[in-house]
């Protein structure tokens, strides 16, 4: 059982071990949706919601699997929960904001295969977090994912106005920006103690 405080767990997942910029999980939606701030924020909110649902369900599922000594079903159970949560988000967004649904495009259903969400569920189980710690971890991971999306979107929007050499246009400049952001986040590694 982990004795870390929820605030430290949140800070760790948010900045120190940011899932995108330090652990390199969830790069597909990070690079795909970070073109504009108006799509980055809703995608971040969707990921936070899915991470919260997945965290709560993973905590309960893990208790059940340990109780019946069938821990080997953990991975498939987590994947089923994540897919269900994403379907819920997708149906809600499609119903209440069709324009946002079209803007997010294929990246909204791709949350299902987002390794950051599965990683969050597996990390919280491996660290043996209690319920409150699991919530703090999922909120920190989701907020960190959103922070990475928003930072990248802001930088990419600014670059649209800049004079970038042709050889660096598109994916090349996006990868360079992601690398620089990752280097900047490595500076937070000392906060962990």
Buried (B, 14 or more C-beta within 10 A) or exposed (E): EEEBEBEBBBBBBBBBBBBBBBBBBBBBBBBBBBBBBEBBBBBBBBBBBBBBBBBBBBBEBBEEBEEEEEEEEBEEBBBEBBBBBBEEBBEEBBEEEEEBBEBBEEBBBBBBBBBBBBBBBBBBBEBEBBEEBBBBBBBBBBBBBBBBBBBBBBBBBEBEEEEEEEEEEEEEBBEEBBEEBBEEBEEBEEEEE
